[in-house]
Structures are given as structure tokens and as C-alpha cells.
Amino acid sequence: MKAMKKLLHYIGPYKFFAILGPLLMCIEVLMDLLQPTIMQKMIDTGIANQDNAYVIKLGLLMLLSAFIGLIGGAGSSIYAAKSAVHFATDIRRDVFKKIGNFSNQNTDSFGTGKLITIATSDVETLKQAVIMTLRMFIRGPLLFIGSVIIVWITARELFPVLLVSIPILMACIYFFSVKSGKLFLNVQKAMDQVNTKLQEMLAGIRVIKAFDRQDYEKYHFKSVNDLLMKRNMTAEQLILTMMPIMMFIVNLGIIAGLWMGVIKVNEGTLQVGVILAFINYLNIMINGLMSSSHVLMQIARSFSSAERINQVLETEIDIKEPNQPVSVSKLSGEVEFRNVNFSYSKNGKYVLQNISFKASAGQTIGIIGSTGSGKSTLVKLIPRLYDPDSGAILIDGVNIKDFSLEKLRTEIGFVPQKATLFSGTIEDNLRFGKEEATITDLNQAAQSAVASEFIDRFDDKFEHSLMQGATNLSGGQRQRLAMARAFIRDGSILILDDSTSAIDALSEAAIQQVLKQANSHTTVFIISSKISSIKDADQILVMKDGEIEAQGTHDELLKNSKVYCDIYTSQSGLEVEYG
């Protein structure tokens, strides 16, 4: 309930629609309530007295009231939908914006599958709840209350039937509403698992096929899909069970009303038209209660969705902007780590420990080590994809936490291990690095990354369309485009995280030549598993178990680092005399 209240401010800009919808619904309800009364008069006065003119007059009045009700109902639906759709759109926009500002750690804490469910299914659930509330939750109670009042005034002799049936009906509604809210929370959790599994399967479809594991994946998807089916079935069966139970109670009320009415007609204290009107009003009451019950169940279902949405919107982002960011026009690129420690789990088990080194502006820093030694994690700290648990990272002598995130990241060109490209054109992807880049900038960056050779083969050059994930390019082509995207930024720091693994030796040599030429104004960090990629670096960091085992030039490390010597020997086949 509290979570839902927190989200209601999103309806504020559309309160005109939100008010007009229920007002128009009141018109429809009023016309619906008039119909049985008009019919009663038609039977008891017009037909009983064989007054055809009176019957025709009331018939036309019924048609007019039905038409007015139609206009009110249609208008109510239109304006309720407008307010609810805008409400949901604004929430989805803010959820997307908040997720976009999440640190990697924030994203990991939710999981991608859950975030997708929240931004789609949960927001859609809220939208439906608002539409139903603005329409049916107004219609239902008004129909119910209006019918009770009219029956009290016109058919008081039959009112005891309502005194028995209504409390039973309301108890049923309360029970089913509370129960359904809990069941649909379990449905949303099962939907998270389905989305997560589906995303994993689509992302790794080539690996699945290459290892012929389709049956294995089908089995695991079947397990989460069956869980969703069972939970959905349980929730839907509960809702569907409510309808026959309530109709049974109403039918008992109709039988009781007819029995009491016939007795009263025989006694001469009640007219036939009143009985028919009572039955109609009883049906109107059940329709009102049923629509209200559906709204209550949708609202109960939306509470869990609202809580999940609020979890995203209220999540404290780990990577925070400084209150008073340092103002600087251009960074030179001097980078220093001072006793940096970092852990993903924040349980004291560090992935990086006591990391200290200094890279002068314009230097090339090579980083090498075994898998899991912390190489990639180290460079992810520089653009603040994560923040260290302790210690400090400085650029030009200033703690990176004192720069605005925009200023810090616009000074860094980053090429991750996995070359992530987006659907759109090659030009669109390169402009991720620099939106205002000219065609000259695009050409220069492509040439520097040795990407021109395949771009020029396309008929539409930079306008060539990429599929989602750029699956219509080879791995090496994707890596070269990712490098071109980083080159075009022309920042003071360039990070290459094992970004030449799929690039041929000739292309890599050309790229390394470009990096040497850029050394005068760019500090370059190169992570590689190959010594050949980093041996010319000004400084090489050798990582082992999250620590810097040794640092120095290639020649110095051959003398001073056992780990480096072992790597060199395994790759070159040459024996090196350590120490």
C-alpha cells in the first residue's frame, strides 16, 4: 500500500483526465440505474393500463438514457486510458533512467531478468490497476450503492434478501482479493526466472548450438516455465472460482426474492413490475460487486509490482556524484592508485588488495596475469564502474570521486573484453564515443583501429546497419569497431581490456603502432594475456591473486618476476634465467 501511494504522484500531471474519466462514468452509472425503474413504470402503469402512448414514451426514454450512458462510458474509457498510459509511461521512463545510472554492483544485485520484468510486466500491471480503478472502481460501488438505495425506496418488502446476501458476497470478495495478491507476487518472481533464462539462452545461442546443448537448455527452460505455469494456474483458478460462487449466492437471492415477491403480489401489497425491477437491481448489484472485486484483485496484484518498482527507484546508487565537483578543462592523464582494496561481495574477501602504482601522463601501462588475477577489475575502477572499498585513485593528483562522472568518463576511452555494439548503423555506434564527431573523425578512428578495410567493402560504408549485438560482423570486426569507438573519443586515458584477442597479428601490429603515436597525449592501459602486446609498455604490472606481484619494464621483469618469466617462457618457448 505504501509503495503504491509513493507512485501516485505520477498521476498528478494528468489529473484532469483522471478526474474527467470517473465523472463521465457517473453519467453512465446514473443511466444504468434509471433503466429498471423506467421498465417498472412501463409494466405497472403503461402495460397494466394498456396505455400504448405511455409505453412508447418510456421506451424512447430508455433509448435516450442508453445513448447518454454510451457516451459517458466511452468518454470514461478514453480519459481513464489516457491518464493510465501516461502514468505508466512516466514510471517506465524513470525506471529506465534509474537503471541507466546504476553502478555495475546495483545491476548485479537485482539481476537483469528481474529488471526487465519490472520495466515491462510490473509497470503494465500498475497501468491496468489505474485504468480499472478510474473506471470500474467508480462504476462498481456506485451501481451497488445506487441499487441498494433504490430497492430500499421502491421495494422495501424485498430488502431482507439483500441484508443476507450482501455481507456474504463482500466477505467472499475480501478473501479472494487478499489471497490473489499473495499469489500474484509469486507469479512475478517466477516471471523473473523465465526472463533471466530466456535472456541467457538468446545471449549464448551460438555456444548452445556449438555444444549441442539445445535439449539441456530446453529442459532447464521447461522447469522455470512450468513453475510460472503452476503459479499462474493457481492464481487464475482462484479468480475464476470466485465467479461461480458469487453467482450461486446471487441466484439464491433471486429465488428468495421471487418467492417473497409472489407472496406479496398474492397479498396485493406488491406489483409485478417491482419484482422484475428488484431482480434487475440485484443483477446490477452483483455486476457492481464483481467489477469491484476484479479491481480489488488487480490493485492487490499491483501492490507487489509497486514494491518492486519502488525498490528500483529508491535504490541508493553506489557511484555518487560529488557535491562540488572539481572544475577542470582538460586532464593530462596522470593516474595513481594508492593502497586500493576492492571486493564485489563486500564481505571482506578482496578481489584487489593493496594496489599501488603511478602512471605518468602519456605512458603506456601493460597489465598481465592469470585468469582471475584482477586485471579487468582494476581498470574498471578508473571510470568508476565500481568504487574501491578503501584507498584512493587519483587523476592529475585529484581523487576521481571529486570529478563529475560526466567529466571523468568523457576523458576515458574504454574498450571492454566483450565488444558490445548496438543495433543501428556503424556510424551510430562510433558516435557513442563522440556524438559531435565529423566524417573525418570517423574515418580517422576507423583507420586507427584497422576497421576501414571491412567498412569500405560495404556499399553503404558507415551507414551499414548492424543487427542486435552486431551478430552480422565477425568477432575481430566487432573488436575493431569497439576500438574505433574509443579512439574517436580522443580522451586523456585509453583503456584496452584484452581487446585484441580476436584480431589478427597484422592488424594488432598496426593498432599498436597507432598507440605509440598517441602516447604523447594519452595514458594507455593495455590488459593482455600476450606478452607481445605489452612488452613495449613503459611500465608493466604483473597481477597475481588480486595483488601486484611485480612491476617494471619488460627487461626488468624478466630478471625480477618469476610469474612474468613463466608466462614469457610458455609463450615464446625461450628459457629465461630468472634472478
C-alpha positions as CSV (number, residue, x, y, z in Angstrom):
1,M,0.0,0.0,0.0
2,K,2.8,2.5,0.9
3,A,4.6,1.7,-2.3
4,M,1.5,2.4,-4.3
5,K,1.0,5.7,-2.6
6,K,4.5,6.7,-3.4
7,L,3.9,6.2,-7.1
8,L,0.6,8.1,-7.2
9,H,2.3,11.4,-7.7
10,Y,3.0,10.2,-11.3
11,I,-0.8,10.7,-12.0
12,G,-0.5,14.4,-11.0
13,P,0.2,15.9,-14.4
14,Y,-2.8,14.0,-15.8
15,K,-5.3,14.7,-13.0
16,F,-7.7,16.4,-15.5
17,F,-8.0,13.1,-17.3
18,A,-8.1,11.2,-14.0
19,I,-11.0,13.3,-12.8
20,L,-12.9,13.6,-16.0
21,G,-12.9,9.8,-16.5
22,P,-14.8,9.0,-13.3
23,L,-17.2,11.9,-13.8
24,L,-18.2,10.6,-17.2
25,M,-18.6,7.1,-15.6
26,C,-21.0,8.6,-13.1
27,I,-23.2,9.6,-16.0
28,E,-23.2,6.1,-17.4
29,V,-24.0,4.6,-13.9
30,L,-26.9,7.0,-13.5
31,M,-28.4,6.0,-16.8
32,D,-27.9,2.3,-16.0
33,L,-29.8,2.8,-12.7
34,L,-32.7,4.5,-14.4
35,Q,-33.3,1.6,-16.8
36,P,-35.0,-0.9,-14.3
37,T,-37.2,1.9,-12.8
38,I,-38.3,3.0,-16.2
39,M,-39.1,-0.6,-17.0
40,Q,-41.1,-1.0,-13.8
41,K,-43.2,2.1,-14.7
42,M,-43.7,0.8,-18.2
43,I,-45.1,-2.6,-16.8
44,D,-47.1,-1.4,-13.8
45,T,-48.5,1.7,-15.4
46,G,-48.3,1.5,-19.2
47,I,-48.9,-2.2,-19.9
48,A,-51.2,-2.8,-16.9
49,N,-53.5,0.1,-18.1
50,Q,-52.9,-0.7,-21.8
51,D,-51.6,2.9,-22.3
52,N,-49.6,2.4,-25.5
53,A,-48.6,6.0,-25.8
54,Y,-47.1,5.9,-22.3
55,V,-45.2,2.7,-23.1
56,I,-43.8,4.2,-26.3
57,K,-42.8,7.4,-24.4
58,L,-41.0,5.4,-21.7
59,G,-39.4,3.2,-24.4
60,L,-37.9,6.3,-26.1
61,L,-36.8,7.5,-22.7
62,M,-35.0,4.2,-22.2
63,L,-33.3,4.5,-25.6
64,L,-32.2,8.1,-24.8
65,S,-30.8,7.1,-21.4
66,A,-28.9,4.2,-23.0
67,F,-27.4,6.5,-25.6
68,I,-26.3,9.0,-22.9
69,G,-24.9,6.2,-20.9
70,L,-22.9,5.0,-24.0
71,I,-21.4,8.5,-24.4
72,G,-20.5,8.6,-20.7
73,G,-19.0,5.1,-20.8
74,A,-17.0,5.7,-24.0
75,G,-15.6,9.0,-22.7
76,S,-14.8,7.5,-19.3
77,S,-12.8,4.7,-21.1
78,I,-10.9,7.2,-23.3
79,Y,-9.8,9.5,-20.5
80,A,-9.1,6.8,-18.0
81,A,-6.9,5.1,-20.6
82,K,-5.1,8.4,-21.3
83,S,-4.2,9.1,-17.7
84,A,-3.2,5.4,-17.0
85,V,-1.0,5.2,-20.1
86,H,0.8,8.4,-19.4
87,F,1.2,7.4,-15.8
88,A,2.8,4.1,-16.8
89,T,5.0,5.8,-19.5
90,D,6.4,8.2,-16.9
91,I,7.2,5.5,-14.4
92,R,8.8,3.3,-17.1
93,R,10.9,6.3,-18.2
94,D,12.1,6.9,-14.6
95,V,12.8,3.2,-14.1
96,F,14.9,3.1,-17.3
97,K,16.7,6.3,-16.3
98,K,17.5,4.9,-12.8
99,I,18.7,1.6,-14.2
100,G,20.9,3.5,-16.6
101,N,22.5,5.3,-13.6
102,F,23.0,2.1,-11.7
103,S,26.5,1.0,-10.9
104,N,27.5,-2.5,-12.0
105,Q,27.0,-3.6,-8.4
106,N,23.5,-2.2,-8.3
107,T,22.6,-4.0,-11.5
108,D,24.1,-7.3,-10.2
109,S,22.1,-7.0,-7.0
110,F,18.8,-7.1,-8.9
111,G,19.7,-9.3,-11.9
112,T,18.9,-8.5,-15.5
113,G,15.9,-10.7,-15.7
114,K,14.2,-9.1,-12.7
115,L,14.9,-5.6,-14.0
116,I,13.4,-6.5,-17.4
117,T,10.2,-7.8,-15.6
118,I,10.0,-4.7,-13.5
119,A,10.3,-2.3,-16.5
120,T,7.7,-4.3,-18.5
121,S,5.3,-6.6,-16.7
122,D,5.2,-4.7,-13.3
123,V,4.6,-1.3,-15.0
124,E,1.9,-2.9,-17.2
125,T,0.3,-4.3,-14.0
126,L,0.2,-0.8,-12.5
127,K,-1.3,0.6,-15.7
128,Q,-4.1,-1.9,-15.7
129,A,-4.8,-1.2,-12.0
130,V,-5.1,2.6,-12.7
131,I,-7.4,2.0,-15.6
132,M,-9.7,-0.3,-13.7
133,T,-9.6,2.0,-10.7
134,L,-10.7,5.1,-12.7
135,R,-13.4,3.2,-14.5
136,M,-14.6,0.0,-12.7
137,F,-13.9,1.0,-9.2
138,I,-16.1,4.1,-9.7
139,R,-18.7,2.2,-11.6
140,G,-18.9,-0.8,-9.2
141,P,-19.6,0.9,-5.9
142,L,-21.9,3.5,-7.5
143,L,-24.0,0.8,-9.1
144,F,-24.1,-1.1,-5.9
145,I,-24.9,1.8,-3.6
146,G,-27.5,3.2,-6.1
147,S,-29.2,-0.1,-6.4
148,V,-29.4,-0.6,-2.7
149,I,-30.9,2.9,-2.2
150,I,-33.5,2.4,-5.0
151,V,-34.5,-1.1,-3.7
152,W,-34.9,0.4,-0.2
153,I,-37.2,3.1,-1.6
154,T,-39.2,1.1,-4.1
155,A,-39.1,-2.5,-2.9
156,R,-38.6,-2.4,0.8
157,E,-40.5,-5.6,1.3
158,L,-37.8,-7.5,-0.5
159,F,-34.9,-5.7,1.2
160,P,-34.2,-8.5,3.8
161,V,-32.9,-10.6,0.8
162,L,-30.1,-8.0,0.5
163,L,-29.3,-8.0,4.2
164,V,-28.4,-11.7,3.9
165,S,-26.7,-11.9,0.5
166,I,-24.6,-8.7,0.5
167,P,-22.5,-9.5,3.6
168,I,-21.7,-13.0,2.3
169,L,-20.7,-11.5,-1.1
170,M,-18.5,-8.9,0.4
171,A,-16.8,-11.5,2.6
172,C,-16.0,-13.6,-0.5
173,I,-14.6,-10.5,-2.3
174,Y,-12.3,-9.7,0.6
175,F,-11.0,-13.2,0.9
176,F,-10.3,-13.6,-2.8
177,S,-8.6,-10.2,-3.1
178,V,-6.2,-10.8,-0.2
179,K,-5.4,-14.3,-1.4
180,S,-4.8,-13.3,-5.0
181,G,-2.3,-10.5,-4.1
182,K,0.0,-13.0,-2.4
183,L,-0.3,-15.5,-5.3
184,F,0.5,-12.9,-8.0
185,L,3.6,-11.9,-6.1
186,N,4.8,-15.5,-6.6
187,V,3.8,-15.2,-10.3
188,Q,6.1,-12.1,-10.7
189,K,9.0,-13.9,-9.1
190,A,8.6,-16.9,-11.5
191,M,8.4,-14.4,-14.4
192,D,11.8,-13.0,-13.3
193,Q,13.3,-16.5,-13.6
194,V,11.7,-17.0,-17.1
195,N,13.1,-13.7,-18.3
196,T,16.5,-14.4,-16.9
197,K,16.7,-17.8,-18.6
198,L,15.4,-16.5,-21.9
199,Q,18.0,-13.7,-21.9
200,E,20.8,-16.2,-21.1
201,M,19.6,-18.5,-23.9
202,L,19.5,-15.7,-26.5
203,A,22.8,-14.3,-25.5
204,G,24.5,-17.7,-25.7
205,I,22.6,-19.3,-28.5
206,R,25.8,-19.9,-30.6
207,V,27.6,-21.6,-27.7
208,I,24.5,-23.7,-27.0
209,K,24.3,-24.8,-30.6
210,A,28.1,-25.4,-30.9
211,F,28.0,-27.7,-27.9
212,D,24.7,-29.3,-29.0
213,R,23.1,-28.4,-25.7
214,Q,19.6,-27.4,-27.0
215,D,17.9,-30.3,-25.2
216,Y,19.7,-29.3,-21.9
217,E,18.6,-25.7,-22.2
218,K,15.0,-26.8,-23.2
219,Y,14.9,-28.9,-20.0
220,H,16.0,-26.0,-17.8
221,F,13.7,-23.6,-19.5
222,K,10.8,-26.1,-19.1
223,S,11.5,-26.2,-15.4
224,V,11.2,-22.4,-14.9
225,N,8.3,-22.2,-17.4
226,D,6.4,-25.0,-15.7
227,L,6.9,-23.1,-12.4
228,L,5.4,-20.0,-13.9
229,M,2.5,-22.1,-15.4
230,K,1.7,-23.7,-12.0
231,R,1.8,-20.3,-10.1
232,N,-0.3,-18.7,-12.9
233,M,-2.7,-21.6,-12.8
234,T,-3.1,-21.4,-9.0
235,A,-3.7,-17.6,-9.2
236,E,-6.1,-17.7,-12.2
237,Q,-8.1,-20.7,-10.7
238,L,-8.6,-18.7,-7.5
239,I,-10.0,-15.8,-9.5
240,L,-12.2,-18.0,-11.7
241,T,-13.5,-19.9,-8.7
242,M,-14.9,-16.6,-7.3
243,M,-17.3,-16.0,-10.1
244,P,-19.5,-19.2,-9.8
245,I,-19.5,-18.9,-6.0
246,M,-20.8,-15.3,-6.2
247,M,-23.3,-16.2,-8.9
248,F,-24.6,-19.0,-6.8
249,I,-25.2,-16.6,-3.9
250,V,-27.0,-14.2,-6.2
251,N,-29.2,-16.9,-7.7
252,L,-30.2,-17.9,-4.2
253,G,-31.1,-14.2,-3.6
254,I,-33.1,-14.1,-6.8
255,I,-35.0,-17.3,-5.8
256,A,-35.7,-15.8,-2.4
257,G,-36.8,-12.5,-3.9
258,L,-39.2,-14.2,-6.3
259,W,-40.6,-16.4,-3.5
260,M,-41.2,-13.4,-1.3
261,G,-42.4,-11.3,-4.2
262,V,-45.1,-13.8,-5.3
263,I,-46.4,-14.0,-1.7
264,K,-46.6,-10.2,-1.6
265,V,-48.3,-10.0,-5.1
266,N,-50.9,-12.5,-3.9
267,E,-51.5,-10.4,-0.8
268,G,-51.9,-7.4,-3.0
269,T,-49.1,-5.4,-1.4
270,L,-46.7,-5.5,-4.3
271,Q,-46.8,-5.2,-8.1
272,V,-45.2,-7.5,-10.6
273,G,-43.1,-4.7,-12.1
274,V,-41.4,-4.1,-8.7
275,I,-40.3,-7.8,-8.6
276,L,-38.8,-7.6,-12.1
277,A,-37.1,-4.3,-11.1
278,F,-35.8,-5.9,-7.9
279,I,-34.3,-8.8,-9.9
280,N,-32.7,-6.3,-12.3
281,Y,-31.3,-4.3,-9.5
282,L,-30.0,-7.4,-7.8
283,N,-28.1,-8.3,-11.1
284,I,-26.8,-4.7,-11.2
285,M,-25.6,-5.1,-7.6
286,I,-23.7,-8.3,-8.4
287,N,-22.2,-6.7,-11.5
288,G,-21.1,-3.8,-9.3
289,L,-19.6,-6.1,-6.7
290,M,-18.0,-8.3,-9.3
291,S,-16.4,-5.4,-11.1
292,S,-15.2,-4.0,-7.7
293,S,-13.8,-7.4,-6.8
294,H,-11.8,-7.6,-10.0
295,V,-10.5,-4.1,-9.4
296,L,-9.6,-5.0,-5.8
297,M,-7.7,-8.1,-7.0
298,Q,-5.9,-6.1,-9.7
299,I,-5.0,-3.5,-7.0
300,A,-3.8,-6.2,-4.7
301,R,-1.8,-7.7,-7.5
302,S,-0.3,-4.2,-8.3
303,F,0.9,-3.8,-4.7
304,S,3.7,-6.3,-5.2
305,S,4.6,-4.7,-8.6
306,A,4.6,-1.2,-6.9
307,E,7.0,-2.5,-4.3
308,R,9.4,-3.9,-6.9
309,I,9.3,-0.7,-8.9
310,N,10.0,1.3,-5.8
311,Q,12.9,-0.9,-5.0
312,V,14.5,0.3,-8.2
313,L,13.5,3.9,-7.9
314,E,14.7,4.1,-4.2
315,T,17.9,2.1,-4.6
316,E,20.8,4.1,-3.5
317,I,23.3,4.3,-6.3
318,D,26.7,3.2,-5.2
319,I,28.5,5.5,-7.6
320,K,27.7,9.0,-6.3
321,E,28.3,12.4,-7.9
322,P,30.4,14.8,-5.7
323,N,28.5,17.7,-4.1
324,Q,31.0,20.2,-5.5
325,P,32.9,18.6,-8.4
326,V,36.3,19.8,-9.4
327,S,36.3,22.1,-12.3
328,V,39.0,21.4,-14.9
329,S,39.0,22.0,-18.6
330,K,41.4,19.2,-19.7
331,L,43.1,16.3,-17.9
332,S,46.7,15.3,-18.6
333,G,46.1,11.7,-17.7
334,E,48.4,11.0,-14.8
335,V,46.9,8.1,-12.9
336,E,47.8,6.9,-9.4
337,F,46.4,4.0,-7.3
338,R,47.1,4.4,-3.5
339,N,46.5,1.2,-1.4
340,V,43.3,0.3,-3.2
341,N,41.3,-2.6,-2.0
342,F,38.1,-3.9,-3.6
343,S,35.6,-6.7,-3.2
344,Y,32.4,-7.5,-5.1
345,S,30.6,-9.1,-2.2
346,K,31.6,-6.5,0.4
347,N,32.3,-9.3,2.8
348,G,36.0,-8.5,3.3
349,K,37.1,-11.0,0.7
350,Y,39.1,-8.7,-1.6
351,V,39.4,-9.2,-5.3
352,L,42.1,-6.5,-5.3
353,Q,44.5,-5.9,-2.4
354,N,46.9,-3.1,-1.7
355,I,47.1,-1.9,-5.3
356,S,49.6,1.0,-5.5
357,F,51.3,2.3,-8.7
358,K,51.6,5.5,-10.6
359,A,51.3,6.1,-14.4
360,S,52.7,9.4,-15.7
361,A,50.8,11.3,-18.3
362,G,51.3,9.8,-21.8
363,Q,52.7,6.5,-20.5
364,T,51.6,3.1,-21.7
365,I,50.8,0.6,-18.8
366,G,50.7,-3.1,-19.6
367,I,48.8,-5.4,-17.2
368,I,49.2,-9.1,-17.4
369,G,48.4,-12.1,-15.1
370,S,46.5,-15.3,-15.0
371,T,42.7,-15.5,-15.3
372,G,41.0,-14.2,-12.2
373,S,44.0,-12.2,-11.0
374,G,42.0,-9.0,-11.0
375,K,43.3,-7.3,-14.2
376,S,39.9,-6.3,-15.6
377,T,38.6,-5.3,-12.2
378,L,41.5,-2.9,-11.7
379,V,40.8,-0.9,-14.9
380,K,37.1,-0.8,-14.2
381,L,37.8,1.3,-11.2
382,I,39.3,4.1,-13.2
383,P,36.0,5.2,-14.9
384,R,34.2,4.4,-11.7
385,L,32.2,1.5,-12.9
386,Y,32.9,0.3,-9.4
387,D,34.3,2.2,-6.4
388,P,37.1,0.8,-4.2
389,D,36.3,-0.3,-0.7
390,S,39.3,1.6,0.6
391,G,42.3,3.5,-0.8
392,A,42.1,6.2,-3.4
393,I,42.5,6.5,-7.2
394,L,43.8,9.9,-8.4
395,I,44.0,11.5,-11.8
396,D,46.3,14.5,-12.1
397,G,46.5,14.4,-8.3
398,V,42.8,14.7,-7.7
399,N,40.6,11.9,-6.3
400,I,38.4,10.6,-9.1
401,K,35.4,10.8,-6.7
402,D,35.9,14.6,-6.8
403,F,35.2,14.8,-10.6
404,S,31.7,14.8,-12.0
405,L,31.0,11.4,-13.6
406,E,30.4,13.1,-17.0
407,K,33.8,14.9,-16.9
408,L,35.7,11.8,-15.7
409,R,34.1,9.4,-18.3
410,T,34.4,11.8,-21.2
411,E,38.2,11.8,-20.6
412,I,38.3,8.0,-20.9
413,G,38.1,5.8,-23.9
414,F,37.1,2.3,-22.8
415,V,37.2,-1.0,-24.8
416,P,35.8,-3.9,-22.7
417,Q,36.7,-7.5,-23.0
418,K,33.5,-8.2,-24.8
419,A,33.0,-5.8,-27.8
420,T,29.4,-4.6,-27.1
421,L,27.8,-2.9,-30.1
422,F,24.2,-1.8,-30.6
423,S,21.6,-2.2,-33.3
424,G,21.8,0.7,-35.7
425,T,24.4,1.8,-38.2
426,I,28.2,1.7,-37.8
427,E,28.2,5.5,-37.6
428,D,25.7,5.4,-34.7
429,N,28.0,3.1,-32.8
430,L,31.1,5.1,-33.4
431,R,29.3,8.3,-32.3
432,F,28.8,6.7,-28.9
433,G,32.4,7.8,-28.4
434,K,31.9,11.3,-29.6
435,E,28.4,12.5,-30.6
436,E,29.6,15.6,-32.5
437,A,32.3,13.6,-34.5
438,T,32.7,14.7,-38.1
439,I,33.0,12.3,-41.0
440,T,36.8,13.0,-40.9
441,D,36.9,11.9,-37.3
442,L,35.0,8.7,-38.2
443,N,37.4,7.9,-41.0
444,Q,40.5,8.6,-38.8
445,A,39.2,6.4,-35.9
446,A,38.3,3.6,-38.3
447,Q,41.8,3.7,-39.9
448,S,43.5,3.7,-36.5
449,A,41.5,0.6,-35.4
450,V,42.2,-1.0,-38.8
451,A,38.4,-1.1,-39.3
452,S,38.4,0.8,-42.7
453,E,39.4,-2.4,-44.5
454,F,36.0,-4.0,-43.9
455,I,33.9,-0.8,-43.6
456,D,35.0,0.2,-47.1
457,R,33.8,-3.1,-48.5
458,F,30.2,-2.3,-47.5
459,D,28.2,-0.4,-50.2
460,D,26.8,1.9,-47.6
461,K,30.1,2.4,-45.6
462,F,29.3,4.0,-42.2
463,E,25.6,3.7,-42.9
464,H,25.8,-0.1,-42.9
465,S,23.2,-1.5,-40.4
466,L,24.2,-3.7,-37.6
467,M,21.9,-6.3,-36.1
468,Q,21.4,-6.5,-32.3
469,G,24.8,-7.3,-30.8
470,A,26.4,-6.8,-34.3
471,T,26.0,-10.5,-35.0
472,N,26.4,-9.8,-38.7
473,L,30.1,-9.0,-38.1
474,S,32.9,-11.3,-37.1
475,G,34.4,-11.2,-33.6
476,G,37.5,-9.4,-34.9
477,Q,35.4,-6.8,-36.7
478,R,33.4,-6.1,-33.6
479,Q,36.6,-5.6,-31.6
480,R,38.0,-3.2,-34.1
481,L,34.8,-1.1,-34.2
482,A,34.8,-1.1,-30.4
483,M,38.4,0.2,-30.5
484,A,37.4,2.8,-33.1
485,R,34.7,4.0,-30.8
486,A,37.2,4.5,-28.0
487,F,39.8,6.2,-30.3
488,I,37.2,8.7,-31.6
489,R,36.8,10.0,-28.0
490,D,40.4,11.2,-28.0
491,G,40.5,11.4,-24.2
492,S,43.4,11.7,-21.9
493,I,43.1,8.0,-20.9
494,L,42.6,4.9,-23.0
495,I,41.8,1.5,-21.6
496,L,42.0,-1.6,-23.7
497,D,40.8,-4.6,-21.8
498,D,42.1,-7.6,-23.7
499,S,40.6,-6.1,-26.7
500,T,42.7,-7.7,-29.4
501,S,42.0,-11.3,-28.6
502,A,40.1,-11.8,-31.9
503,I,42.2,-9.6,-34.1
504,D,44.9,-11.0,-36.4
505,A,48.6,-10.3,-35.8
506,L,49.0,-7.8,-38.7
507,S,46.0,-5.7,-37.5
508,E,47.2,-5.8,-33.9
509,A,50.7,-4.6,-35.0
510,A,49.1,-1.7,-36.9
511,I,47.0,-0.8,-33.8
512,Q,50.0,-0.9,-31.6
513,Q,51.8,1.5,-33.9
514,V,48.8,3.9,-33.6
515,L,49.0,3.6,-29.8
516,K,52.7,4.5,-29.8
517,Q,51.9,7.6,-31.8
518,A,49.2,8.6,-29.4
519,N,51.4,8.2,-26.4
520,S,52.4,11.8,-26.3
521,H,48.9,12.9,-25.0
522,T,47.2,9.7,-23.9
523,T,47.8,7.4,-21.0
524,V,47.1,3.9,-22.3
525,F,46.3,0.9,-20.2
526,I,46.6,-2.4,-22.1
527,I,45.4,-5.6,-20.5
528,S,46.5,-8.6,-22.4
529,S,47.3,-12.3,-21.9
530,K,50.0,-12.0,-24.5
531,I,53.4,-10.5,-23.6
532,S,53.9,-9.5,-27.2
533,S,51.0,-7.0,-26.8
534,I,52.6,-5.2,-23.8
535,K,56.4,-5.8,-23.9
536,D,57.0,-2.3,-25.3
537,A,54.9,-0.6,-22.5
538,D,56.6,2.0,-20.3
539,Q,55.5,0.0,-17.2
540,I,54.1,-3.5,-16.8
541,L,52.0,-4.6,-13.8
542,V,52.1,-8.4,-13.1
543,M,48.9,-9.4,-11.3
544,K,48.6,-12.5,-9.1
545,D,45.7,-13.3,-6.8
546,G,44.5,-9.7,-6.8
547,E,47.8,-8.2,-6.0
548,I,50.6,-6.6,-8.0
549,E,53.3,-9.3,-7.9
550,A,55.8,-7.2,-9.7
551,Q,56.0,-4.0,-11.8
552,G,58.6,-2.6,-14.2
553,T,59.7,-2.7,-17.8
554,H,59.8,-5.9,-19.9
555,D,63.6,-6.4,-19.3
556,E,63.3,-5.6,-15.6
557,L,60.5,-8.2,-15.1
558,L,62.5,-10.9,-16.9
559,K,65.0,-10.5,-14.1
560,N,62.8,-9.8,-11.1
561,S,59.4,-11.6,-11.6
562,K,59.1,-15.4,-11.6
563,V,55.4,-15.1,-12.7
564,Y,56.4,-13.0,-15.7
565,C,59.3,-15.3,-16.6
566,D,57.0,-18.3,-16.6
567,I,54.5,-16.5,-18.9
568,Y,57.2,-15.5,-21.2
569,T,58.7,-18.9,-21.4
570,S,55.3,-20.6,-22.1
571,Q,54.6,-18.1,-24.9
572,S,58.0,-17.7,-26.5
573,G,59.5,-21.2,-25.9
574,L,62.7,-19.5,-24.8
575,E,64.3,-20.2,-21.4
576,V,65.0,-17.2,-19.3
577,E,67.4,-17.2,-16.4
578,Y,65.3,-15.8,-13.5
579,G,67.1,-13.6,-11.0
